[in-house]
Amino acid sequence: MSKFVDRVVIHLAGGDGGHGCASVHREKFKPLGGPDGGNGGNGGDVVLVVDSNVHTLLDFHFRPNAHATNGKQGQGSNKDGAVGEDLELHVPDGTVVLTADGDVVADLVGPGTRFIAARGGRGGLGNASLASKARRAPGFALLGEPGEARDLVLELRSVADVGLVGFPSAGKSSLISVLSAARPKIADYPFTTLVPNLGVVTAGETVFTMADVPGLIPGASEGKGLGLDFLRHIERCSVLVHVVDCATYEPGRDPLSDVDALEAELARYTPALGGDLADRPRVVVLNKIDVPEARELAELIRPDLVERGLPVFEVSTATHEGLRELTFALAEVVERDRASKPVQEATRVVLRPSAVDETGFTVEPDPEQPGGFVVRGERPERWIRQTNFDNDEAVGYLGDRLARLGVEEALAKLGAEPGCPVTIGDWTFDWEPSTPAGVAVMMTGRGTDARLEQNDRVSAADRKAAKRARRALRMGFDSGAADEDEGDIE
């Protein structure tokens, strides 16, 4: 018999994006072919998919780690890297996805429902995509982003219309076995039911599902016994049925005190999916009336329960007495609950464009470094991850992007001075104001940037090489100096 698992912690990682390629087209009689580096492929996503054939989280218990396929690196001749394949993980209907702190991320209900649990990283752009009027032949490419890594908690909350609640050995498993085709384990000792059992019940034209869950004891809402395992699986139920054992010989227990104990635990429990269990419709089932003493006790306490406004049914799972009336009464409550819920409309995608003056980043003083600043924002942090800091031209390109975004202007307004530490993502820089955004830098060799040299002025040799390259471009043939650096001059 397979083990039932309804709560697991999983470690997911989307695929890494492939790096872009920095390549220059080289072909005979085409000395200035230009950049032709392709883009890297995007990494694959990790997707949770509801599968009606899956009923437990057992697979994740033994294999909690999952990683999607990485994207491939771009190549020359404008060849883009292959996109990583998505990794689909099949989960049971009713799976709730939570963070490690207990915040609900997604509630997966209905076969085919999909949720992207970990997104793959973006592929880096090749130098063919980075070419512009200012940089005609970039000597760098962008790096692929790492995939998103997340630790998530999966909890299974049964999807049922009716939930059977009661003390251990109250007869819940026997009741669901005679009302449906479910065949739970039945024995005469406490906590026979260790896992939820689901059954489908038909009453006329109404079909509904019923859940039999582990028995409840006082303190279950605080985790005693199997309480949390019990309470988690009735959060979605439309109606709760108190199954009371009228033939118990356990000292200190009677049907009224059992109902009071059940009500107290339901009131203390706070469902993670919202709502309040104390507000759900109730039905009381006085079970085992085939025993003469139990029938007498049921008739004695019935007026007290009716006075509380609770529908009461006297049944016997052994002789099937009272089961038909109970089944149709539950069907009526379920239909009434279904009719009260609004019809779900088709999913609509709402686009909320950012305001025209919204920068998308913030600049704040760094509490850990006196005189330093921290830049936060999706785009600046993504650009940091995409930059190859071993390539001076790539670093210069990063500086231009940050300047166009307004980071340098924001730093200047906050009083940043040259040389102060500025942190973006995982990198800390000694800030030096660069050229104004959009101003072209004098052409130098591929992979270099004059602003990062010790001397702010471009050397005479670089000036001469740039002059020869421009002359070659105007004349339409390759000069000796240009042949050395074919396609390498920006």
C-alpha positions in Angstrom: 0.0 0.0 0.0 1.5 3.4 -1.0 2.2 6.0 1.6 -0.1 9.0 1.7 1.7 12.3 1.9 -0.2 15.6 2.0 2.6 18.1 2.9 6.1 18.5 1.4 8.8 21.1 1.0 10.2 21.3 -2.5 13.3 23.1 -3.9 12.7 24.4 -7.4 15.0 26.1 -9.9 14.2 27.5 -13.3 16.7 26.9 -16.1 19.5 29.4 -16.7 19.4 31.6 -19.7 22.1 31.0 -22.4 24.8 33.6 -22.9 24.8 35.8 -26.0 27.6 35.4 -28.5 30.1 38.0 -29.5 31.1 37.2 -33.0 32.1 39.1 -36.2 31.2 37.8 -39.7 34.4 36.8 -41.5 34.2 35.9 -45.2 36.5 36.3 -48.1 36.0 39.5 -50.0 33.7 40.8 -47.2 36.3 42.4 -44.8 33.7 44.3 -42.8 30.9 41.7 -42.4 29.7 43.2 -39.1 28.6 41.5 -35.9 26.7 38.3 -36.2 26.5 36.9 -32.7 23.2 35.2 -31.9 21.1 35.5 -28.7 21.1 32.9 -25.9 18.0 30.8 -25.4 15.7 31.4 -22.4 15.8 28.9 -19.6 12.8 26.6 -19.0 10.1 27.2 -16.3 9.1 24.8 -13.6 5.3 24.4 -13.8 2.9 22.8 -11.4 0.0 21.1 -13.2 -3.1 19.6 -11.6 -3.6 16.0 -12.6 -6.8 14.1 -11.7 -4.8 10.9 -11.7 -2.5 12.0 -8.9 -3.8 11.8 -5.4 -0.8 12.2 -3.1 2.4 14.3 -2.9 4.4 11.1 -2.4 6.7 11.7 -5.4 7.8 15.1 -4.0 8.6 13.5 -0.6 11.2 11.3 -2.2 12.4 13.7 -4.9 12.0 17.3 -3.5 14.5 18.9 -5.9 13.6 19.9 -9.5 15.5 21.9 -12.1 14.3 22.9 -15.5 16.5 22.7 -18.6 19.0 25.5 -19.3 18.9 27.6 -22.4 21.7 27.1 -24.9 24.4 29.7 -25.8 24.1 31.8 -29.0 26.5 31.2 -31.8 28.0 33.1 -34.8 26.2 33.5 -38.1 23.2 34.9 -36.2 22.3 31.5 -34.7 20.2 31.8 -31.5 20.6 29.3 -28.8 17.9 26.7 -28.1 15.2 27.5 -25.6 15.2 25.3 -22.4 12.3 22.9 -22.0 9.7 23.6 -19.3 9.6 21.0 -16.5 6.0 20.0 -15.6 5.3 18.6 -12.1 1.9 16.9 -11.7 0.1 17.6 -8.4 -3.3 16.5 -7.0 -6.4 18.6 -7.3 -6.6 20.9 -4.2 -2.9 21.5 -3.8 -2.1 24.8 -2.1 1.3 26.4 -2.7 2.8 28.3 0.2 6.1 30.1 0.9 8.3 29.0 3.7 6.7 31.7 5.9 3.2 30.3 5.3 1.9 32.8 2.8 -0.4 31.3 0.1 1.1 31.7 -3.4 -1.4 29.7 -5.4 -4.5 27.5 -4.8 -4.6 24.8 -7.6 -8.1 23.5 -8.1 -9.4 21.9 -11.2 -7.7 19.4 -13.6 -5.3 21.2 -16.0 -4.7 24.2 -13.7 -1.2 25.5 -14.2 1.1 27.6 -12.1 4.7 28.7 -12.9 6.5 28.0 -9.7 10.0 29.0 -10.8 10.7 31.0 -13.9 13.6 30.4 -16.2 16.2 33.1 -16.8 16.3 35.3 -19.9 18.9 34.5 -22.5 21.5 37.1 -23.1 21.6 39.3 -26.3 24.3 38.6 -28.8 26.4 41.5 -30.2 24.3 41.5 -33.4 21.3 42.6 -31.3 23.4 45.1 -29.5 24.7 46.9 -32.6 23.6 50.6 -32.9 24.8 53.8 -34.4 27.1 54.4 -31.4 28.3 50.8 -31.4 28.4 49.4 -34.9 30.5 46.3 -33.9 30.1 45.6 -30.2 32.9 43.4 -28.8 30.7 42.0 -26.1 27.5 40.2 -25.5 25.1 40.0 -22.5 25.2 37.1 -20.2 22.2 34.8 -19.6 20.3 35.3 -16.4 20.2 32.5 -13.8 16.8 30.8 -13.3 14.6 31.7 -10.4 15.3 29.4 -7.3 12.5 29.0 -4.8 11.7 26.8 -1.8 8.0 26.2 -1.6 5.6 24.2 0.6 2.9 22.0 -1.0 -0.1 21.1 1.1 -3.0 19.0 -0.1 -6.4 20.2 0.9 -9.1 17.8 -0.2 -11.7 19.1 -2.6 -15.0 17.8 -1.1 -18.5 19.2 -0.6 -19.2 17.4 2.7 -16.7 16.8 5.5 -17.2 14.2 8.2 -15.9 15.3 11.6 -15.9 13.5 14.9 -13.9 11.8 17.6 -11.9 8.7 16.7 -14.0 5.6 16.2 -17.2 7.6 15.9 -18.1 5.8 12.7 -17.0 8.2 10.0 -15.3 5.6 7.9 -18.2 3.3 8.2 -20.6 6.1 7.1 -18.6 7.0 4.0 -18.3 3.3 3.1 -22.0 2.7 3.0 -22.9 6.0 1.3 -20.3 5.7 -1.5 -17.9 3.3 -3.1 -15.0 4.3 -0.9 -13.4 1.5 1.0 -11.5 3.0 4.0 -9.8 0.9 6.7 -12.3 0.2 9.5 -11.3 -1.2 12.9 -12.4 -0.9 16.5 -9.4 1.1 17.8 -8.8 4.9 17.8 -7.1 6.6 14.9 -7.8 3.9 12.4 -8.1 6.5 9.8 -4.7 8.1 9.2 -5.3 9.6 5.8 -8.3 11.3 4.2 -10.8 9.2 2.2 -12.9 10.6 -0.5 -16.2 9.2 -1.8 -18.7 10.2 -4.4 -22.4 10.2 -3.2 -25.4 10.3 -5.4 -28.8 11.6 -4.2 -31.3 11.8 -7.0 -29.9 14.1 -9.6 -27.3 15.6 -7.2 -23.8 14.2 -7.1 -21.4 15.4 -4.4 -18.2 14.4 -2.8 -17.7 13.4 0.9 -14.4 13.4 2.8 -13.6 11.2 5.8 -10.6 12.6 7.6 -8.6 11.6 10.7 -10.4 11.8 14.1 -10.5 14.9 16.2 -9.5 15.3 19.8 -9.5 18.4 22.1 -6.5 20.6 21.2 -6.5 19.6 17.5 -6.4 23.2 16.4 -3.1 23.5 18.3 -1.6 20.4 16.6 -2.5 17.7 19.1 -3.1 14.2 17.7 -3.8 14.4 14.0 -5.6 17.6 14.4 -3.9 19.8 11.8 -4.0 16.9 9.3 -7.7 16.6 10.0 -8.6 20.3 9.8 -6.6 21.1 6.7 -8.8 18.7 4.6 -12.1 20.3 5.5 -11.3 23.9 4.6 -13.1 23.6 1.2 -16.1 21.7 2.4 -19.6 23.3 2.0 -21.1 21.5 4.9 -19.7 19.8 8.0 -21.2 16.7 9.5 -20.7 16.0 13.2 -20.6 12.2 13.5 -21.4 11.4 17.1 -21.0 8.0 18.7 -24.0 7.4 20.9 -22.8 4.0 22.0 -19.4 5.0 23.5 -18.5 3.7 26.9 -15.5 6.0 27.4 -15.8 7.8 30.7 -16.4 11.5 30.7 -17.9 11.6 27.2 -21.4 12.0 26.0 -22.9 13.2 22.6 -23.5 16.8 23.8 -19.9 17.3 25.1 -18.6 15.7 21.9 -20.4 18.3 19.8 -19.2 21.1 22.1 -15.6 19.9 21.7 -15.9 19.7 18.0 -17.4 23.2 17.7 -14.7 24.6 20.0 -11.9 23.2 17.8 -13.5 24.5 14.6 -13.8 28.0 16.1 -10.1 28.1 17.1 -8.8 27.0 13.7 -8.0 29.7 11.1 -8.0 28.3 7.6 -5.1 29.3 5.4 -7.4 29.8 2.4 -9.5 32.4 4.3 -13.0 32.2 5.8 -14.1 30.7 9.0 -15.0 27.1 9.7 -17.5 28.1 12.4 -19.7 29.8 9.7 -20.1 26.6 7.7 -23.5 24.8 7.7 -23.7 22.0 10.3 -25.5 18.7 10.4 -25.4 16.3 13.4 -25.5 12.6 12.8 -26.3 10.4 15.9 -24.6 7.2 14.9 -24.9 3.5 16.1 -28.6 3.6 17.0 -28.8 -0.1 16.2 -27.6 -0.5 19.9 -30.7 -0.1 22.2 -28.9 2.1 24.7 -27.6 4.3 21.9 -31.1 4.8 20.5 -32.4 5.8 23.9 -29.6 8.3 24.4 -30.1 9.7 20.8 -33.8 10.3 21.5 -33.0 12.0 24.8 -30.5 14.5 23.5 -32.1 15.2 20.1 -34.3 18.1 21.5 -31.2 19.9 22.9 -29.5 19.8 19.5 -32.6 20.9 17.6 -32.9 23.8 20.1 -29.4 24.9 19.0 -30.6 25.1 15.4 -28.7 22.0 14.2 -30.4 19.5 11.9 -30.2 16.1 13.5 -30.3 12.6 11.9 -30.3 9.3 13.7 -28.6 6.6 11.7 -27.1 3.2 11.8 -24.3 2.2 9.4 -24.9 -1.5 10.3 -28.6 -1.6 9.4 -28.6 1.5 7.0 -31.4 3.0 9.0 -31.8 6.8 8.4 -29.1 6.9 5.7 -31.5 7.8 2.8 -32.9 10.8 4.6 -29.4 11.9 5.6 -28.2 11.6 2.0 -31.0 13.8 0.5 -30.7 16.4 3.3 -26.9 16.7 2.6 -27.6 17.0 -1.2 -30.1 19.9 -0.5 -27.5 21.8 1.6 -24.8 21.3 -1.1 -27.1 22.5 -3.9 -28.0 25.5 -1.9 -24.4 26.3 -1.3 -23.5 25.9 -5.0 -26.4 28.2 -6.0 -25.2 30.9 -3.6 -21.7 31.0 -5.1 -21.2 33.4 -8.1 -20.6 32.0 -11.5 -16.9 32.3 -12.4 -16.3 34.4 -15.4 -13.6 33.8 -17.9 -10.2 35.0 -16.8 -9.4 38.5 -17.8 -5.9 39.9 -18.3 -5.7 43.4 -16.8 -2.9 45.6 -18.2 -1.7 48.3 -15.9 1.1 50.4 -17.6 3.5 52.2 -15.5 3.2 56.0 -15.2 5.3 58.0 -17.6 7.4 59.5 -14.8 8.0 56.2 -13.0 11.7 55.3 -13.1 11.4 51.7 -11.9 14.3 52.0 -9.4 15.1 53.6 -6.1 18.3 55.0 -4.7 18.8 55.0 -0.9 21.7 55.6 1.5 23.5 52.4 2.4 23.2 51.7 6.1 26.1 49.4 6.1 28.6 51.7 4.3 28.8 55.3 5.4 28.7 57.6 2.4 27.5 54.8 0.2 24.2 54.2 -1.7 22.1 51.2 -2.7 20.2 51.1 -6.0 17.2 48.8 -6.1 15.0 48.0 -9.1 14.2 45.1 -11.5 16.0 46.6 -14.5 19.3 47.8 -12.8 19.6 44.5 -11.0 18.9 42.5 -14.1 21.5 44.5 -16.1 24.1 43.7 -13.4 23.4 40.0 -13.8 23.8 40.3 -17.6 27.1 42.1 -17.6 30.4 40.4 -18.1 32.7 42.5 -15.9 35.8 41.0 -17.5 35.0 43.0 -20.7 35.5 46.8 -20.4 33.2 47.6 -23.3 30.4 45.6 -21.6 31.0 47.6 -18.4 30.9 50.8 -20.4 27.6 49.7 -22.0 26.2 49.0 -18.5 27.2 52.6 -17.4 25.4 54.0 -20.5 22.2 52.0 -19.6 22.2 53.2 -16.0 22.8 56.8 -17.1 19.9 56.7 -19.6 17.7 55.2 -16.8 18.6 58.2 -14.6 20.6 56.4 -11.9 23.6 58.8 -12.2 21.3 61.8 -12.0 19.6 60.4 -8.9 22.9 59.7 -7.2 24.0 63.3 -7.9 20.8 64.7 -6.4 21.4 62.7 -3.2 24.9 64.2 -2.9 27.0 61.2 -4.2 30.6 62.1 -4.6 33.1 60.5 -7.0 34.6 57.4 -5.4 31.7 56.6 -3.1 30.5 53.0 -2.9 27.3 52.2 -4.9 25.7 48.8 -4.5 23.5 47.3 -7.2 22.4 43.7 -6.7 25.5 41.6 -5.7 28.0 44.2 -6.9 29.5 47.3 -5.3 31.3 49.9 -7.3 33.3 53.0 -6.7 31.1 55.5 -8.4 32.6 57.8 -11.1 30.4 60.0 -13.1 30.5 59.0 -16.8 29.7 60.9 -20.0 26.1 62.1 -20.4 23.6 59.4 -21.5 23.4 59.1 -25.3 26.8 60.7 -26.0 28.8 58.4 -28.3 32.2 57.4 -27.1 35.2 57.7 -29.4 35.8 54.5 -31.3 38.4 52.2 -29.8 39.3 48.5 -30.1 36.6 45.9 -29.5 36.1 45.0 -25.8 37.6 48.3 -24.6 36.2 51.5 -23.3 38.2 54.7 -23.1 36.4 55.8 -20.0 37.8 52.9 -18.0 41.4 53.6 -18.8 43.6 55.5 -16.3 43.9 58.4 -18.7 40.5 60.0 -19.5 41.7 60.9 -23.0 42.0 58.3 -25.7 45.6 57.6 -26.6 47.1 59.0 -29.8 47.5 55.4 -31.1 43.8 54.8 -30.6 43.0 58.1 -32.3 45.1 57.1 -35.3 43.6 53.7 -35.6 40.1 55.1 -35.4 41.0 57.6 -38.2 42.3 54.9 -40.5 39.2 52.8 -39.9 36.9 55.7 -40.8 38.9 56.4 -43.9 38.6 52.7 -44.9 34.9 52.7 -44.4 34.5 55.8 -46.6 36.6 54.4 -49.4 34.9 51.0 -49.3 38.1 48.9 -48.8 40.1 47.6 -45.9 43.3 49.5 -44.9 46.1 47.7 -43.3 45.2 48.9 -39.8 41.5 48.0 -40.4 42.5 44.6 -41.6 44.1 44.0 -38.2 40.9 44.9 -36.4 38.4 43.9 -39.0 34.9 44.8 -37.8 36.3 45.6 -34.4 36.0 49.4 -34.5 32.8 50.9 -33.1 
